[in-house]
Amino acid sequence: MLNVVFLTNSWLASFNQPALCITVAVLLHYFLLAAFTWMCLESVQFYLALIKVFNAYVPKYILKCSIAGWGIPALVISTVLIINKDFYGDGSHSESNPFSNFCWIQENTVFYISVVAYIILIFLINTAMFIIVLLQIHSMKSRTHKRSRFWKR
């Protein structure tokens, strides 16, 4: 859906309908955040699958993942819309804006908080999960190597 909204965004912005542009910008923002949220959930799944192999039972896991994957971005979008729906638009009021035919977030502060900070947070979580998994694999490998040396003796 992110790709579909992104590819049709410029065409829909050409209709010069503010409500349509706000809707497209909200959908684009939502699906972008949802894609990164699901990427984060995949790293958590990666951790559970490789590290917590047998003790990984979480009741209603798919439901919880779905609520987090679709709900957290919805909370961010709802917060932005509650504060001011005019943060979204096509930038047509500014001739110096290079994205004047693209519906997106018009306020830099909102963009940096709701997109850039969000994505950085996701990357930090993913990096932490990756490091934890690597350390665990390394410790398992060294334990196996020690056992094999013991049995060779």
KABELNOR-V695983 format. One record per helix or strand of 2 or more residues. SS is the DSSP state (helix for helix, strand for strand). FROM is the first residue (numbers start at 1). TO is the last residue. Records with the same first field share a line. If there is no record, write none. Layout:
BEGIN
SS = FROM-TO  FROM-TO
END
This chain:
BEGIN
helix = 2-13  18-50  61-83  85-87  108-152
strand = 88-89  104-105
END
